[in-house]
């Protein structure tokens, strides 16, 4: 249900941007709707089992000025390991800067975001089934336009996660791939 509401808000916000008729993918007044995904599967030869992870993270960003954008996104993740499962949900804002000119073939970008996170743990040996906290992320990537209003995204990301009530951080490095709608 929340995903449907997010998509509806993105569509409502996107209509005035399309009507505005910007001529530059990363120019003032343009927007981008991005969908990123990552997958990993790790297996150990020592018999300790395997870990499989999938992450999906849509976002919408608006260019306040040429190259400078603000926005937000949501994320879903699932990690399975030796019969246990951790399902996570994140939501939060981000800011970023995209490089390039109107005729660029690729737009490199930097972004930073902060997310509220809520993880549900399904494991018999763990006494706390719900973990909340925050996630500070730093990303670097490339927007590769394929058509005038559609492109591909490749992003490397570093996340540092701090769970409420814990003194230790979890650090994650990921490589994400996805698609982007360029509304200008």
KOLDO-836402 format. One record per residue (C-alpha): residue in one letter; residue number from 1; x, y, z. Coordinates in nm, 4 decimals, always signed. Each point is the difference from the previous one (the first is absolute). Layout:
% residues N
+---+-----+----------+----------+----------+
: r :   k :        u :        v :        w :
+---+-----+----------+----------+----------+
: a : NUM :        X :        Y :        Z :
...
+---+-----+----------+----------+----------+
% end
This chain:
% residues 184
+---+-----+----------+----------+----------+
: r :   k :        u :        v :        w :
+---+-----+----------+----------+----------+
: x :   1 :  +0.0000 :  +0.0000 :  +0.0000 :
: x :   2 :  +0.2784 :  +0.2454 :  +0.0869 :
: x :   3 :  +0.1726 :  -0.0717 :  -0.3308 :
: x :   4 :  -0.3214 :  +0.0877 :  -0.1886 :
: x :   5 :  -0.0225 :  +0.3286 :  +0.1895 :
: x :   6 :  +0.3665 :  +0.0779 :  -0.0794 :
: x :   7 :  -0.0547 :  -0.0672 :  -0.3727 :
: x :   8 :  -0.3125 :  +0.2192 :  +0.0017 :
: x :   9 :  +0.1915 :  +0.2876 :  +0.1635 :
: x :  10 :  +0.2815 :  -0.0403 :  -0.2557 :
: x :  11 :  -0.2505 :  +0.0220 :  -0.2859 :
: x :  12 :  -0.1727 :  +0.3072 :  +0.1448 :
: x :  13 :  +0.3329 :  +0.1761 :  +0.0589 :
: x :  14 :  +0.1294 :  -0.1053 :  -0.3428 :
: x :  15 :  -0.2901 :  +0.1437 :  -0.2039 :
: x :  16 :  +0.0892 :  +0.3689 :  +0.0624 :
: x :  17 :  +0.3646 :  -0.0790 :  -0.0773 :
: x :  18 :  -0.0920 :  -0.1511 :  -0.3375 :
: x :  19 :  -0.2264 :  +0.2957 :  -0.0752 :
: x :  20 :  +0.2845 :  +0.2385 :  +0.0862 :
: x :  21 :  +0.1922 :  -0.1295 :  -0.3040 :
: x :  22 :  +0.3612 :  +0.0207 :  +0.1109 :
: x :  23 :  +0.2497 :  -0.0720 :  -0.2785 :
: x :  24 :  +0.2817 :  -0.1418 :  +0.2122 :
: x :  25 :  -0.0038 :  -0.3329 :  +0.1885 :
: x :  26 :  +0.1878 :  +0.1406 :  +0.3014 :
: x :  27 :  -0.1094 :  +0.3624 :  -0.0321 :
: x :  28 :  -0.2055 :  +0.2105 :  +0.2392 :
: x :  29 :  -0.3563 :  -0.1289 :  +0.0222 :
: x :  30 :  +0.0747 :  -0.3479 :  -0.1356 :
: x :  31 :  -0.0774 :  -0.3184 :  +0.1946 :
: x :  32 :  +0.1078 :  -0.3588 :  -0.0028 :
: x :  33 :  -0.1807 :  -0.3092 :  +0.1196 :
: x :  34 :  +0.2479 :  -0.2782 :  +0.0701 :
: x :  35 :  -0.0357 :  -0.3679 :  +0.0797 :
: x :  36 :  +0.3137 :  -0.1774 :  +0.1253 :
: x :  37 :  +0.0571 :  -0.3642 :  +0.0869 :
: x :  38 :  +0.2860 :  -0.2097 :  +0.1345 :
: x :  39 :  +0.0409 :  -0.3738 :  +0.0495 :
: x :  40 :  +0.2698 :  -0.2053 :  +0.1682 :
: x :  41 :  +0.0496 :  -0.3628 :  +0.0867 :
: x :  42 :  +0.2934 :  -0.1152 :  +0.2106 :
: x :  43 :  +0.0957 :  -0.3560 :  +0.0758 :
: x :  44 :  +0.2688 :  -0.1270 :  +0.2337 :
: x :  45 :  +0.1903 :  -0.3200 :  -0.0670 :
: x :  46 :  +0.0459 :  -0.0556 :  +0.3730 :
: x :  47 :  -0.3579 :  -0.1216 :  +0.0449 :
: x :  48 :  -0.1255 :  +0.3140 :  +0.1736 :
: x :  49 :  -0.2740 :  +0.0468 :  -0.2612 :
: x :  50 :  -0.0881 :  +0.2714 :  -0.2454 :
: x :  51 :  -0.1396 :  +0.3525 :  +0.0095 :
: x :  52 :  -0.2346 :  +0.1349 :  -0.2683 :
: x :  53 :  -0.0987 :  +0.3678 :  -0.0092 :
: x :  54 :  -0.2262 :  +0.2085 :  -0.2233 :
: x :  55 :  -0.0657 :  +0.3734 :  +0.0249 :
: x :  56 :  -0.2505 :  +0.2148 :  -0.1924 :
: x :  57 :  +0.0028 :  +0.3781 :  +0.0372 :
: x :  58 :  -0.2151 :  +0.2429 :  -0.2027 :
: x :  59 :  +0.0514 :  +0.3749 :  +0.0411 :
: x :  60 :  -0.1086 :  +0.3331 :  -0.1450 :
: x :  61 :  +0.2234 :  +0.3049 :  -0.0244 :
: x :  62 :  -0.0623 :  +0.3597 :  -0.1089 :
: x :  63 :  +0.2668 :  +0.2397 :  -0.1314 :
: x :  64 :  -0.0272 :  +0.3246 :  +0.1980 :
: x :  65 :  +0.2842 :  +0.1492 :  -0.2050 :
: x :  66 :  +0.2003 :  -0.1233 :  -0.2969 :
: x :  67 :  +0.1804 :  -0.3163 :  +0.1173 :
: x :  68 :  -0.1207 :  +0.0165 :  +0.3675 :
: x :  69 :  -0.2847 :  -0.2304 :  +0.1021 :
: x :  70 :  -0.2014 :  -0.0864 :  +0.3099 :
: x :  71 :  -0.2432 :  -0.2833 :  +0.0465 :
: x :  72 :  -0.0765 :  -0.3120 :  +0.1873 :
: x :  73 :  -0.0517 :  -0.3667 :  -0.0288 :
: x :  74 :  -0.1104 :  -0.3229 :  +0.1531 :
: x :  75 :  +0.1753 :  -0.3329 :  +0.0163 :
: x :  76 :  -0.0765 :  -0.3656 :  +0.0539 :
: x :  77 :  +0.2566 :  -0.2671 :  +0.0799 :
: x :  78 :  -0.0064 :  -0.3695 :  +0.0777 :
: x :  79 :  +0.2899 :  -0.2083 :  +0.1253 :
: x :  80 :  -0.0133 :  -0.3781 :  +0.0486 :
: x :  81 :  +0.2673 :  -0.1968 :  +0.1831 :
: x :  82 :  -0.0105 :  -0.3504 :  +0.1486 :
: x :  83 :  -0.3767 :  -0.0026 :  +0.0517 :
: x :  84 :  -0.0288 :  +0.3533 :  +0.1351 :
: x :  85 :  -0.1421 :  +0.2983 :  -0.1829 :
: x :  86 :  +0.0416 :  +0.3754 :  +0.0504 :
: x :  87 :  -0.2464 :  +0.2240 :  -0.1833 :
: x :  88 :  +0.0652 :  +0.3735 :  -0.0007 :
: x :  89 :  -0.1846 :  +0.3169 :  -0.0951 :
: x :  90 :  +0.1595 :  +0.3466 :  -0.0302 :
: x :  91 :  -0.1302 :  +0.3468 :  -0.0796 :
: x :  92 :  +0.1720 :  +0.3376 :  -0.0054 :
: x :  93 :  +0.1321 :  +0.3081 :  -0.1829 :
: x :  94 :  +0.3093 :  +0.0458 :  -0.2172 :
: x :  95 :  +0.1942 :  +0.2782 :  -0.1689 :
: x :  96 :  +0.2414 :  -0.0226 :  -0.2878 :
: x :  97 :  +0.1925 :  +0.1593 :  -0.2825 :
: x :  98 :  +0.0131 :  -0.1197 :  -0.3611 :
: x :  99 :  +0.2816 :  +0.0959 :  -0.2368 :
: x : 100 :  -0.0246 :  +0.0579 :  -0.3737 :
: x : 101 :  -0.1252 :  +0.2262 :  -0.2751 :
: x : 102 :  -0.3139 :  -0.0114 :  -0.2099 :
: x : 103 :  +0.1681 :  -0.2131 :  -0.2687 :
: x : 104 :  +0.1833 :  -0.2362 :  +0.2419 :
: x : 105 :  -0.0282 :  -0.3735 :  -0.0680 :
: x : 106 :  +0.0381 :  -0.0857 :  +0.3707 :
: x : 107 :  -0.0859 :  +0.1962 :  +0.3153 :
: x : 108 :  +0.2188 :  -0.0938 :  +0.2995 :
: x : 109 :  -0.1578 :  +0.0837 :  +0.3363 :
: x : 110 :  +0.0657 :  +0.0069 :  +0.3747 :
: x : 111 :  -0.2695 :  -0.0302 :  +0.2631 :
: x : 112 :  -0.0442 :  -0.0297 :  +0.3734 :
: x : 113 :  -0.3106 :  -0.1127 :  +0.1848 :
: x : 114 :  -0.1366 :  -0.0790 :  +0.3421 :
: x : 115 :  -0.2608 :  -0.2709 :  +0.0524 :
: x : 116 :  -0.2143 :  -0.1251 :  +0.2823 :
: x : 117 :  +0.0128 :  -0.3796 :  -0.0030 :
: x : 118 :  -0.2096 :  -0.2765 :  +0.1446 :
: x : 119 :  +0.1188 :  -0.3622 :  -0.0206 :
: x : 120 :  -0.2001 :  -0.3082 :  +0.0887 :
: x : 121 :  +0.2066 :  -0.3024 :  +0.1033 :
: x : 122 :  -0.1394 :  -0.3522 :  -0.0380 :
: x : 123 :  +0.2437 :  -0.2267 :  +0.1850 :
: x : 124 :  -0.0662 :  -0.2306 :  +0.2935 :
: x : 125 :  +0.3298 :  +0.0801 :  +0.1744 :
: x : 126 :  -0.0509 :  +0.3789 :  +0.0018 :
: x : 127 :  -0.2134 :  +0.1516 :  +0.2779 :
: x : 128 :  -0.0731 :  +0.3380 :  -0.1642 :
: x : 129 :  -0.2153 :  -0.0339 :  -0.3118 :
: x : 130 :  -0.0184 :  +0.3712 :  -0.0884 :
: x : 131 :  +0.3007 :  +0.2310 :  -0.0423 :
: x : 132 :  -0.0269 :  +0.3723 :  -0.0772 :
: x : 133 :  +0.2688 :  +0.2573 :  -0.0637 :
: x : 134 :  +0.1512 :  +0.2299 :  -0.2587 :
: x : 135 :  +0.2058 :  -0.0402 :  -0.3144 :
: x : 136 :  +0.2391 :  +0.2640 :  -0.1319 :
: x : 137 :  +0.0947 :  -0.0675 :  -0.3630 :
: x : 138 :  +0.2527 :  +0.1430 :  -0.2445 :
: x : 139 :  -0.0239 :  -0.0814 :  -0.3694 :
: x : 140 :  +0.1835 :  +0.0557 :  -0.3253 :
: x : 141 :  -0.1377 :  -0.1054 :  -0.3334 :
: x : 142 :  -0.0779 :  +0.0571 :  -0.3632 :
: x : 143 :  -0.3239 :  +0.0835 :  -0.1790 :
: x : 144 :  +0.0228 :  -0.1295 :  -0.3562 :
: x : 145 :  -0.2810 :  +0.1376 :  -0.2203 :
: x : 146 :  -0.1211 :  -0.2631 :  -0.2483 :
: x : 147 :  -0.2859 :  +0.2074 :  -0.1430 :
: x : 148 :  -0.0800 :  +0.3656 :  +0.0638 :
: x : 149 :  -0.2098 :  -0.0770 :  +0.3113 :
: x : 150 :  +0.1220 :  -0.3457 :  +0.1001 :
: x : 151 :  +0.3354 :  -0.1243 :  +0.1229 :
: x : 152 :  +0.2001 :  -0.2480 :  +0.2013 :
: x : 153 :  +0.1628 :  +0.0604 :  +0.3382 :
: x : 154 :  +0.3091 :  -0.1625 :  +0.1499 :
: x : 155 :  +0.0797 :  +0.0984 :  +0.3598 :
: x : 156 :  +0.2535 :  -0.0962 :  +0.2619 :
: x : 157 :  -0.1194 :  +0.0701 :  +0.3516 :
: x : 158 :  +0.1356 :  -0.0022 :  +0.3543 :
: x : 159 :  -0.2486 :  -0.0260 :  +0.2884 :
: x : 160 :  +0.0665 :  +0.0250 :  +0.3703 :
: x : 161 :  -0.2908 :  -0.1350 :  +0.2048 :
: x : 162 :  -0.0556 :  +0.0759 :  +0.3688 :
: x : 163 :  -0.2679 :  -0.2039 :  +0.1794 :
: x : 164 :  -0.1809 :  +0.1581 :  +0.2958 :
: x : 165 :  +0.1402 :  -0.1253 :  +0.3293 :
: x : 166 :  +0.3217 :  -0.1296 :  -0.1584 :
: x : 167 :  +0.3468 :  +0.1514 :  +0.0177 :
: x : 168 :  +0.1261 :  -0.1767 :  -0.3136 :
: x : 169 :  -0.0505 :  +0.1086 :  -0.3592 :
: x : 170 :  -0.0573 :  -0.2274 :  -0.2983 :
: x : 171 :  +0.1885 :  +0.1109 :  -0.3122 :
: x : 172 :  -0.1164 :  -0.1083 :  -0.3467 :
: x : 173 :  +0.1610 :  +0.0535 :  -0.3401 :
: x : 174 :  -0.2261 :  -0.0753 :  -0.2953 :
: x : 175 :  -0.0158 :  +0.0279 :  -0.3776 :
: x : 176 :  -0.3482 :  +0.0833 :  -0.1292 :
: x : 177 :  -0.1411 :  -0.0044 :  -0.3513 :
: x : 178 :  -0.3303 :  +0.1396 :  -0.1221 :
: x : 179 :  -0.2065 :  +0.2185 :  -0.2279 :
: x : 180 :  -0.0844 :  +0.3686 :  +0.0088 :
: x : 181 :  -0.2791 :  +0.2106 :  -0.1462 :
: x : 182 :  +0.1306 :  +0.3454 :  -0.0910 :
: x : 183 :  -0.2814 :  +0.2547 :  +0.0189 :
: x : 184 :  +0.1016 :  +0.3263 :  -0.1634 :
+---+-----+----------+----------+----------+
% end
